[in-house]
C-alpha cells in the first residue's frame, strides 16, 4: 500500500500538517459577492441567463414571424386570385361587347371604350333622326343593339374603363395572371428548397398555399418544442453541475475528517514515542499518512473549486461570486414503470416530434404532388421517395428514443440497487478503525478482516493496521458519496429522457 510504504521522512518534530485546511477555513466570503443557492434557484438563474436559450428565443421569434408571413402570403395570394377572378368576370361581358362593336367597324383593338362609345352614339344619333315607322326591321334591330351597347359602355366608363382599350383590358388581366403565376412559382421554389426537391415542378395555387402554411406551422411547433427541450437540457445540466459541487464539497469534508483523524493518530504516536512506549517507525508512518492525507485534501479542495466554476459557467454568473448550496441529494429509492416511461417519452421527446413534423410535410407534399403529376413522372417519384424516407426516419427515431430510455432506466435501477448495498458500510468501517486504534493503543496483535484484506497479517496491532483502516474508511466514505451522486444523476436523466423534466 503506497500510503503505508512512504517512510523516507524527516524527524518526528511536531509540525502543523493541516495547512491546507487552515488555508481554506480562512477564506472569508465577501459580503457583496455571496450567493445562496437552492437547486430550483440555480435552475431559474440558468434559464434567465443562458446564452443558448437567448439564441433560441430569437429563433422562436423568427419562426413566429415566418408563420405570420406564411399566413399573410397565403391570404395575399388568395386575395389576388379572387381579385383577378372578379376582374375577369366583370370584364368578360365588356370584352365580348367590344369584340362585336370592333367587328362592326365601330373601333379597333386599340380604341378606348370612350372612343368606341362616341362612334356608337354617332350611329345612334343618325338612326334616332329617322322616325321609327320609317326604319326597316334590320335598322330597328341595329338601333336596339346599339342602344344596349351604349348603355353598357356608359356603365363600363363609370367603373373606370373609359380610357382603356380592349388590348389594355386583356393585357392587364394577362399581367395579373402572370404575376399570380410568378408568386406561386416563387413559393414553390421556396418550398422545394426547404424540402430539398430537385425535380422542377409547380403545384396548383391552393396546394401551394396549403403546403406553405402547413410547413410554417409545423416549423413553429418544432421550434417551440426545441425551446422547451433546451430548457429541460439546461435544467438537467444545471442539476448535474449542482450535484457535482455538492459531491465534491462532501468529499472535501470527508477528506478533512480523514486528515483530522490522521493528525490525531500522528499526535498519539508521537506522544507514545516520546514516552518510550512506541517505536520511531510508528511516528514516521503516521507522519507520512498525514502528509499524504494533506495531498488528498488539497486535491479535494481543487475539485470542489473547479466544480463551482463549472456551475457558475452554466448559470452564467460572475465567476468571482462565492456560492453556498443547499444539499439536495436524495437516497429515496423511487419505483418507475418502464412501460409508462417509454410511452411518455415517445409522445414528448423532441426527436420524435421533429421526425413527425417532417413526415407530415413530406406526406402532404406527396399527396398534393400526386394530384397534379401521374405516377410515371419524376415529380411524383421524388415526392414519394421523400415521404418514404421521412417515414423510415420517424420509425428510426422511435427506436432510438426507446433505446435511450431503456438505457437510462437500467442505469437508474443499477444505481438504486447500489443504494441498498451501501447501508451501514460507513458505520462498519468506522467501527473497524476504532478497533484497530484500540488494539494499537493496547498492543493487541490478532488478525482482523481489514488486516487480511490488505495482506498485512504480520502487522496486526501496529500503526500500519491503523493506517490501513483509516484508508479503508476514507475510501468507503468517498464511494458512498459517489453512489448517491450517481443515483441522483441517473434518476434525473431518466426523468429527462421520458419528458418529465
C-alpha positions in Angstrom: 0.0 0.0 0.0 1.5 3.3 -1.2 0.5 5.3 1.8 2.0 2.8 4.2 5.2 2.5 2.3 6.3 6.1 2.4 8.9 6.0 5.2 11.6 8.4 3.9 10.6 11.4 6.1 12.2 14.0 8.3 12.4 14.0 12.1 9.3 13.4 14.2 9.2 17.0 15.4 5.7 18.2 15.7 4.6 20.3 12.7 1.2 21.5 11.5 0.3 19.2 8.7 -3.2 20.6 8.1 -2.0 23.8 6.5 -4.4 23.3 3.6 -7.4 23.0 5.8 -6.4 26.2 7.7 -6.0 28.0 4.4 -9.5 27.0 3.3 -11.1 27.9 6.6 -9.5 31.3 6.5 -11.2 32.2 3.1 -13.8 34.8 4.1 -16.8 35.2 1.9 -17.2 38.7 0.6 -20.4 40.2 1.8 -21.3 41.7 -1.6 -20.2 38.6 -3.6 -22.0 35.7 -1.9 -25.0 33.8 -3.3 -27.1 31.2 -1.5 -28.5 28.7 -4.0 -31.1 26.1 -3.9 -31.4 23.8 -6.9 -34.6 25.5 -8.1 -33.0 28.9 -7.8 -29.9 27.8 -9.7 -32.1 26.4 -12.5 -34.1 29.7 -12.5 -31.0 31.7 -12.9 -29.7 29.4 -15.6 -33.0 29.9 -17.5 -32.7 33.6 -17.3 -29.0 33.9 -18.2 -28.2 31.1 -20.5 -27.0 32.2 -24.0 -28.3 29.1 -25.7 -31.9 29.9 -24.6 -31.5 33.5 -25.5 -30.5 32.4 -29.0 -33.4 30.0 -29.2 -35.8 32.8 -28.1 -34.6 34.8 -31.2 -35.2 31.7 -33.3 -38.7 31.4 -31.9 -39.5 35.0 -32.7 -38.2 34.3 -36.2 -40.5 31.2 -36.7 -43.4 33.2 -35.3 -42.6 35.8 -37.9 -42.3 33.2 -40.6 -45.6 31.7 -39.7 -47.3 35.1 -39.7 -45.7 35.8 -43.1 -46.8 32.5 -44.5 -50.4 33.1 -43.4 -50.2 36.7 -44.8 -48.8 35.4 -48.1 -51.5 32.8 -48.3 -54.2 35.4 -47.8 -52.4 37.8 -50.2 -52.2 35.1 -53.0 -55.7 34.0 -52.5 -56.9 37.6 -52.3 -55.0 38.4 -55.5 -56.6 35.4 -57.2 -60.1 36.5 -56.0 -59.5 40.0 -57.4 -58.3 38.6 -60.7 -61.3 36.3 -60.9 -63.6 39.2 -60.2 -61.8 41.3 -62.8 -62.2 38.5 -65.4 -65.8 38.1 -64.5 -66.5 41.8 -64.7 -64.6 42.4 -67.9 -65.8 39.4 -69.8 -69.1 40.9 -71.0 -67.3 44.2 -71.8 -64.7 42.4 -73.9 -67.4 40.4 -75.7 -69.3 43.5 -76.5 -66.2 45.3 -77.7 -65.4 42.4 -79.9 -68.8 42.7 -81.6 -68.5 46.5 -82.0 -65.0 46.3 -83.3 -66.1 43.6 -85.9 -68.9 46.0 -86.9 -66.3 48.7 -87.7 -67.0 50.9 -84.7 -63.5 50.8 -83.4 -60.2 48.9 -83.3 -58.4 46.7 -80.8 -56.5 49.8 -79.6 -59.6 52.1 -79.4 -60.6 53.2 -75.9 -64.0 52.4 -74.5 -64.9 56.1 -74.6 -63.9 56.4 -78.3 -66.0 53.4 -79.3 -68.9 54.8 -77.3 -68.7 58.0 -79.2 -68.8 56.0 -82.5 -71.8 54.1 -81.3 -73.6 57.2 -80.2 -73.0 58.9 -83.6 -74.7 56.0 -85.3 -77.5 56.1 -82.8 -77.9 59.8 -83.3 -78.3 59.2 -87.1 -80.8 56.4 -86.5 -82.7 58.5 -83.9 -83.2 61.3 -86.5 -85.3 58.8 -88.6 -88.9 58.2 -87.4 -89.3 54.6 -86.1 -92.0 53.8 -88.7 -89.6 54.7 -91.4 -86.9 52.3 -90.2 -86.6 48.9 -91.6 -86.7 45.9 -89.3 -83.0 45.5 -89.6 -82.4 49.1 -88.7 -84.7 48.8 -85.7 -82.8 45.8 -84.5 -79.5 47.6 -85.1 -80.8 50.6 -83.1 -81.8 48.4 -80.2 -78.4 46.6 -80.2 -76.5 49.9 -80.3 -78.6 51.4 -77.6 -77.9 48.5 -75.3 -74.2 48.7 -76.2 -74.2 52.4 -75.4 -75.7 51.8 -72.0 -73.2 49.0 -71.3 -70.3 51.2 -72.4 -71.6 54.0 -70.1 -71.6 51.6 -67.2 -68.1 50.5 -68.1 -66.9 54.1 -68.2 -68.5 54.7 -64.8 -66.4 51.8 -63.5 -63.2 53.4 -64.8 -62.7 51.6 -68.1 -63.2 54.7 -70.2 -59.6 55.3 -71.1 -58.8 51.6 -71.7 -58.9 49.7 -74.9 -59.7 46.0 -75.4 -55.9 45.4 -75.7 -55.4 47.3 -72.4 -58.0 45.3 -70.5 -56.8 41.9 -71.8 -53.2 43.0 -71.2 -54.0 43.9 -67.6 -55.7 40.6 -67.0 -52.8 38.8 -68.6 -50.3 40.7 -66.4 -52.3 39.8 -63.3 -52.3 36.2 -64.3 -48.5 36.3 -64.9 -47.9 38.0 -61.5 -50.0 35.4 -59.7 -48.2 32.6 -61.5 -44.9 34.1 -60.7 -45.9 34.4 -57.0 -47.0 30.8 -56.9 -43.7 29.7 -58.7 -41.6 31.7 -56.1 -43.5 30.0 -53.2 -43.0 26.6 -54.9 -39.3 27.3 -55.3 -39.0 28.2 -51.6 -40.9 25.0 -50.7 -38.7 23.0 -53.0 -35.6 24.4 -51.4 -36.8 23.6 -47.9 -37.9 20.1 -48.8 -34.7 19.6 -50.9 -36.7 18.8 -54.1 -34.6 18.5 -57.2 -37.2 17.9 -59.9 -38.8 21.1 -61.3 -42.5 21.2 -60.5 -45.1 23.8 -59.7 -48.1 22.9 -57.6 -51.5 24.5 -58.0 -52.2 27.7 -56.1 -54.4 26.1 -53.4 -51.9 23.2 -52.9 -49.0 25.7 -52.8 -50.6 27.9 -50.1 -51.7 24.9 -48.1 -48.3 23.3 -48.1 -46.6 26.6 -47.4 -48.7 27.4 -44.3 -48.5 23.8 -43.0 -44.7 23.8 -43.2 -44.6 27.1 -41.3 -47.0 25.9 -38.7 -45.0 22.7 -38.1 -41.7 24.5 -38.1 -43.1 26.9 -35.5 -44.3 23.9 -33.3 -40.9 22.2 -33.7 -39.0 25.4 -32.7 -41.3 25.8 -29.7 -40.7 22.2 -28.7 -37.0 22.7 -29.2 -37.0 25.7 -26.9 -38.8 23.7 -24.2 -36.4 20.8 -24.7 -33.4 23.1 -24.5 -34.8 24.4 -21.2 -35.0 20.9 -19.9 -31.5 20.1 -21.1 -30.1 23.2 -19.4 -32.0 22.4 -16.3 -30.6 18.8 -16.4 -27.1 20.2 -16.9 -27.6 22.7 -14.1 -28.7 19.7 -11.9 -25.6 17.8 -12.8 -23.2 20.7 -12.1 -25.1 21.5 -8.9 -24.8 17.9 -7.7 -21.2 17.8 -8.7 -20.5 20.8 -6.4 -22.3 19.1 -3.6 -20.5 15.8 -4.2 -17.0 17.5 -4.3 -17.9 19.6 -1.3 -19.0 16.4 0.6 -15.8 14.6 -0.4 -13.8 17.7 0.6 -15.4 17.5 4.1 -14.7 13.8 4.3 -11.1 14.3 3.3 -10.9 17.0 6.0 -12.2 14.5 8.6 -9.7 11.9 7.3 -6.9 14.5 7.7 -8.1 15.2 11.2 -8.0 11.5 12.0 -4.5 11.2 10.6 -3.4 14.2 12.6 -4.9 12.7 15.7 -3.2 9.4 15.1 0.1 11.2 14.5 -0.2 13.0 17.8 -1.0 9.8 19.6 2.0 8.0 18.0 4.3 10.9 18.7 3.3 11.2 22.3 3.7 7.4 22.8 7.1 7.6 21.2 8.2 10.4 23.4 7.1 8.4 26.4 9.1 5.4 25.2 6.0 3.2 24.5 6.2 3.1 20.7 8.9 2.9 18.1 10.0 5.8 15.9 8.7 3.9 12.8 5.2 4.5 14.1 5.8 8.2 14.2 7.3 8.2 10.7 4.4 6.2 9.2 1.7 8.3 10.8 3.6 11.4 9.7 3.6 10.1 6.2 -0.1 9.4 6.4 -0.8 13.0 7.5 1.2 14.4 4.6 -0.5 12.2 2.0 -3.9 13.0 3.6 -3.0 16.6 3.1 -2.4 15.9 -0.6 -5.8 14.2 -0.8 -7.5 17.0 1.0 -5.9 19.7 -1.2 -6.9 17.8 -4.3 -10.5 17.6 -3.0 -10.5 21.4 -2.4 -9.3 21.8 -6.0 -12.0 19.6 -7.4 -14.7 21.5 -5.4 -13.5 24.8 -6.7 -13.4 23.5 -10.3 -16.9 22.2 -9.9 -18.1 25.5 -8.6 -16.6 27.3 -11.6 -18.4 24.9 -13.9 -21.7 25.6 -12.2 -21.2 29.3 -12.4 -20.5 29.0 -16.1 -23.7 27.1 -16.7 -25.9 29.5 -14.8 -23.8 32.4 -16.2 -23.0 34.4 -13.1 -19.8 36.3 -12.1 -17.1 33.7 -11.6 -15.9 35.7 -8.5 -19.2 35.1 -6.8 -19.0 32.8 -3.8 -21.8 30.3 -3.8 -23.4 28.3 -0.9 -25.5 25.4 -2.0 -28.3 23.7 -0.2 -27.7 19.9 -0.3 -30.3 18.3 -2.5 -29.1 14.7 -2.7 -31.8 12.1 -2.2 -31.4 8.5 -1.2 -35.0 7.6 -1.6 -35.4 4.8 -4.0 -38.4 5.7 -6.2 -40.1 3.0 -8.3 -40.7 3.8 -12.0 -42.8 2.0 -14.6 -40.6 1.4 -17.7 -43.6 0.8 -20.0 -45.3 4.1 -19.0 -41.9 5.9 -19.2 -41.4 4.7 -22.8 -44.9 5.7 -23.8 -44.5 9.1 -22.3 -41.1 9.6 -23.9 -42.3 8.6 -27.3 -45.0 11.3 -27.0 -42.8 14.1 -25.7 -39.3 13.7 -27.0 -38.3 16.4 -29.4 -36.6 13.9 -31.7 -40.0 12.2 -32.3 -41.9 15.5 -32.7 -39.3 16.7 -35.3 -39.5 13.5 -37.2 -43.3 13.5 -37.1 -43.3 17.1 -38.4 -41.0 16.2 -41.3 -43.1 13.2 -42.2 -46.3 15.2 -42.2 -44.8 17.8 -44.5 -43.4 15.2 -46.9 -46.7 13.2 -46.8 -48.7 16.4 -47.6 -46.2 17.3 -50.4 -46.7 13.8 -51.9 -50.5 14.0 -51.7 -50.6 17.4 -53.4 -48.0 16.4 -56.0 -49.8 13.2 -56.9 -53.0 15.2 -57.6 -51.1 17.0 -60.5 -48.5 14.6 -61.6 -49.0 10.9 -62.7 -47.0 8.1 -61.1 -44.7 7.8 -64.1 -43.3 11.3 -63.7 -40.1 12.3 -61.8 -42.1 14.8 -59.7 -44.3 12.0 -58.4 -41.5 9.6 -57.8 -39.3 12.1 -56.0 -42.1 13.2 -53.7 -42.9 9.6 -52.9 -39.2 8.8 -52.1 -39.0 11.7 -49.8 -42.2 10.7 -48.0 -40.9 7.1 -47.7 -37.6 8.3 -46.4 -39.1 10.5 -43.7 -41.3 7.6 -42.6 -38.2 5.5 -42.1 -36.5 8.3 -40.2 -39.6 8.5 -38.0 -39.6 4.8 -37.2 -35.8 5.1 -36.6 -36.3 7.9 -34.1 -38.9 5.8 -32.2 -36.3 3.0 -31.8 -33.5 5.3 -30.8 -35.6 7.2 -28.2 -36.9 3.9 -26.8 -33.4 2.6 -26.6 -32.1 5.7 -24.8 -35.0 5.5 -22.3 -34.3 1.8 -21.6 -30.6 2.5 -21.1 -31.4 5.3 -18.6 -33.8 3.0 -16.8 -31.2 0.3 -16.5 -28.7 2.9 -15.1 -31.4 4.1 -12.7 -32.2 0.5 -11.4 -28.5 -0.3 -11.1 -27.7 2.8 -9.0 -30.8 2.3 -7.0 -29.6 -1.3 -6.1 -26.3 0.2 -5.1 -28.0 2.4 -2.6 -29.1 -0.7 -0.7 -25.5 -2.1 -0.8 -24.0 0.9 1.0 -26.3 0.8 4.0 -24.2 0.8 7.2 -20.9 0.3 5.4 -19.5 3.6 6.7 -20.5 2.7 10.3 -18.9 -0.7 9.9 -15.7 0.9 8.6 -15.6 3.4 11.5 -16.1 0.6 14.0 -13.2 -1.3 12.3 -11.0 1.7 12.6 -11.9 2.1 16.3 -11.0 -1.5 16.9 -7.7 -1.1 15.1 -6.9 2.1 17.1 -7.8 0.3 20.4 -5.6 -2.7 19.6 -2.7 -0.5 18.6 -3.1 1.5 21.8 -3.3 -1.6 24.0 -0.8 -3.7 22.0 -3.1 -6.5 20.9 -1.8 -8.3 17.8 -4.6 -10.6 16.5 -5.6 -10.6 12.8 -8.8 -8.9 11.5 -10.7 -8.8 8.2 -9.1 -5.4 7.4 -5.6 -6.8 8.0 -6.3 -9.8 5.9 -7.8 -7.8 3.0 -4.7 -5.6 2.9 -2.4 -8.6 3.2 -0.9 -7.2 6.4 -1.4 -10.2 8.7 2.1 -9.6 10.2 1.3 -6.1 11.3 -1.8 -6.7 13.4 -1.9 -4.3 16.3 0.6 -1.9 14.8 0.3 1.6 13.3 0.2 0.0 9.8 -3.1 -1.6 10.7 -4.5 1.7 11.9 -3.4 3.4 8.7 -4.9 0.7 6.6 -8.2 1.0 8.5 -8.1 4.8 8.0 -7.6 4.4 4.3 -10.3 1.9 4.0 -12.8 4.2 5.8 -11.8 7.1 3.6 -12.3 5.0 0.5 -15.6 3.7 1.6 -16.9 7.2 2.6 -15.9 8.5 -0.9 -17.6 5.6 -2.6 -20.8 6.1 -0.7 -20.9 9.7 -1.9 -20.2 8.6 -5.4 -23.1 6.1 -5.3 -25.5 8.7 -4.0 -24.3 11.2 -6.6 -24.6 8.6 -9.4 -28.1 7.7 -8.3 -29.3 11.3 -8.3 -27.8 11.8 -11.8 -29.4 8.6 -13.1 -32.8 9.5 -11.7 -32.7 13.0 -13.2 -31.5 11.7 -16.6 -34.3 9.1 -16.7 -36.9 11.7 -15.9 -35.5 14.0 -18.5 -35.4 11.2 -21.1 -39.1 10.4 -20.6 -40.0 14.1 -20.8 -40.9 14.7 -17.1 -38.3 17.5 -16.7 
